[in-house]
Amino acid sequence: MRKTLDERAIYRAALELIDREGTFSLAQLAGHLGVRAPSLYTHVPSRDAIVEGVRHLVVAGIDHGGFALDPWDEALTAWARSYLAAFAAHPNTIRMLASTPVRADALLRQYEAAVGCLLRAGWPDAEVMHVIITVESYVLGSALAAPAPLGPAGREYPLLNRVLAESPPGARDSFEAGLAVLLAGFEQRLASLRN
């Protein structure tokens, strides 16, 4: 039975292919949907539009509500955690989405909310995007690294083995530790900008 074809079905099928294969072609996507490639253009104008639809699916669940209510550091922390959860579920999308301009309203609304929160907290205009991009880069790198934990090292690495025995690496624990360091650095930076 052929799936009902509409924009959302096309975006979901593309996301399934990206999750499984790392990318997609229009021919693969059409085959996955049980249609011929030209019929995709009845519903979407281009491959770029499909990529943007995939971005929307991935980022739509990211919680950015804290930017309206919480202090900037708490809001950034909550956003980073939610952002990580979204992209850790779909790590194969990261390379594809990182190489295309953002047009998805779902993500632009998040950026707008983040910018407003940081400006209200006293961050200068020239610093705001540095903060957002730094957090975003950290989150996406963490999402990419999560599937590849560090295994036990050989005897020729005694120091590494010692610290691994004391603190076995957990992706979530490492993410939280790094996020805390980032936020502490941002707090120091903001304090220095105010002086």
JOPE-V301488 format. One record per run of one state. SS is the DSSP state (h for helix, s for strand, l for the rest). FROM is the first residue (numbers start at 1). TO is the last residue. Records with the same first field share a line. If there is no record, write none. Layout:
SS = FROM-TO / FROM-TO
This chain:
l = 1-6 / 22-25 / 34-36 / 41-46 / 60-65 / 70-71 / 89-92 / 99-104 / 121-124 / 146-157 / 167-170 / 195-195
h = 7-21 / 26-33 / 37-40 / 47-59 / 66-69 / 72-88 / 93-98 / 105-120 / 125-145 / 158-166 / 171-194
